[in-house]
């Protein structure tokens, strides 16, 4: 355990060095969020029908996604892990007395937390200061805030567990770009990262709610604004726990299988 | 300590001829070439030995090391190190070994060296007193004190390699695997690395498996060498024995005063090189002794300098590679 905590700490500390990259990322994420809300605002205004999610709730959804991007998107891959598989650096990691899965999990989680810690608060702060309807509302009550916190924590763990599945496939494809493109594009869409899932057509929703991806974004961001009210929120958190278990098991199985048949690259 | 029995490993490599047609065909049907990296290799290593593992590129050295360190699973055969089967008991086993891959780094690139060391001692679950003591010893032996607080990316290759060696020894392993530890190093750094390996082997009795292309490493360190070629073990024995069996051809270089001379009269001797005042002769010592040749030379010439050379380990290796056609 000591080793996993230690690598977590070191990865956070070394991740915090990249402030300029974070600065550039913040601006991009902020403007992307603002534009998304503008587009949705026009869409809400032009439609006469009542929408399944209010514009304020959608704004909160989008600001949370944009500020917590680093924690929940799969296209953010930990370059170090992907590279270590492709270049064969993984051989060193296999000569250490730890389970590769747990070690990478700790490392990947730390990487996301470090990147997230640098970026989330400036965006949230700025979004709090905007005029309505762009403004980020606070959660309706403390209970919702607590539920959001736990749901968000689970989201992050599920994201890392999904990323681990992705890393295991790199052993077969040997191109991180391929595995990521295949996995990340689809997963972000199905997580509700492009358009919030409640605004999707019924058949997309039917598909999305059968897969694990929605538990990484749709669940916590809707819990925050109260769009998933109390009993539903708990139910969704239970679903998160279940999916976390499933993705952990699958990832470990795939990685173990991949390691049994690896050929280390490059001498 | 280490027993390797009948180990084989084959790699499957996607094989594609060049050109558009082949590229398109390979989308549907891929052909694979099978490369036998190790072909029923067996050997054993005793505690405290320094084993030099040599062979041309692609001979299977690294594959053997990766099997012995638990990274790769062989297709057939068995390997036991200290009673463990490396790839089966990987996590328990690797606690007892240290590894340096000369072409890679085990240190974190963008943090100071000491941070990597602290991480490693946590990974190996060492008590802080034990790890501090070992680190102090290693720091002193490898002269690391000025390097510990520098980020790894700013170290020279020689400095980094010293840090890598220390990293592989922090947990007091019983076996040390060094895969090309002197690759790319300058002469001074090489000497330092060699000296250190020798000292640590003598002081702690750690068993060392060393692969290298630098025969000077082997000569300075190895008690025993193994030559691998095309996945097969071609020689296993001491350097002295190897040299003895190849010592039959000696080279004599002579310098002399009087003008052009002819050497054809001396039997079992060939002229490797000759110019006015200087000549190099190869002597087959199974047929004629070196002193006989020198006697005959001094009878006809006024010699100013005589220099007798045994074949270098390097040239023996070249000869061995040629003999086995590898």
Boltz contact constraints between the chains, C-beta under 6 A:
constraints:
  - contact:
      token1: [A, 2]
      token2: [B, 122]
      max_distance: 6.0
  - contact:
      token1: [A, 3]
      token2: [B, 122]
      max_distance: 6.0
  - contact:
      token1: [A, 3]
      token2: [B, 123]
      max_distance: 6.0
  - contact:
      token1: [A, 6]
      token2: [B, 119]
      max_distance: 6.0
  - contact:
      token1: [A, 6]
      token2: [B, 122]
      max_distance: 6.0
  - contact:
      token1: [A, 7]
      token2: [B, 119]
      max_distance: 6.0
  - contact:
      token1: [A, 10]
      token2: [B, 115]
      max_distance: 6.0
  - contact:
      token1: [A, 10]
      token2: [B, 119]
      max_distance: 6.0
  - contact:
      token1: [A, 14]
      token2: [B, 110]
      max_distance: 6.0
  - contact:
      token1: [A, 14]
      token2: [B, 111]
      max_distance: 6.0
  - contact:
      token1: [A, 89]
      token2: [B, 104]
      max_distance: 6.0
  - contact:
      token1: [A, 91]
      token2: [B, 71]
      max_distance: 6.0
  - contact:
      token1: [A, 92]
      token2: [B, 106]
      max_distance: 6.0
  - contact:
      token1: [A, 94]
      token2: [B, 71]
      max_distance: 6.0
  - contact:
      token1: [A, 95]
      token2: [B, 69]
      max_distance: 6.0
  - contact:
      token1: [A, 95]
      token2: [B, 94]
      max_distance: 6.0
  - contact:
      token1: [A, 95]
      token2: [B, 99]
      max_distance: 6.0
  - contact:
      token1: [A, 96]
      token2: [B, 123]
      max_distance: 6.0
  - contact:
      token1: [A, 97]
      token2: [B, 91]
      max_distance: 6.0
  - contact:
      token1: [A, 97]
      token2: [B, 94]
      max_distance: 6.0
  - contact:
      token1: [A, 97]
      token2: [B, 95]
      max_distance: 6.0
  - contact:
      token1: [A, 263]
      token2: [B, 11]
      max_distance: 6.0
  - contact:
      token1: [A, 267]
      token2: [B, 62]
      max_distance: 6.0
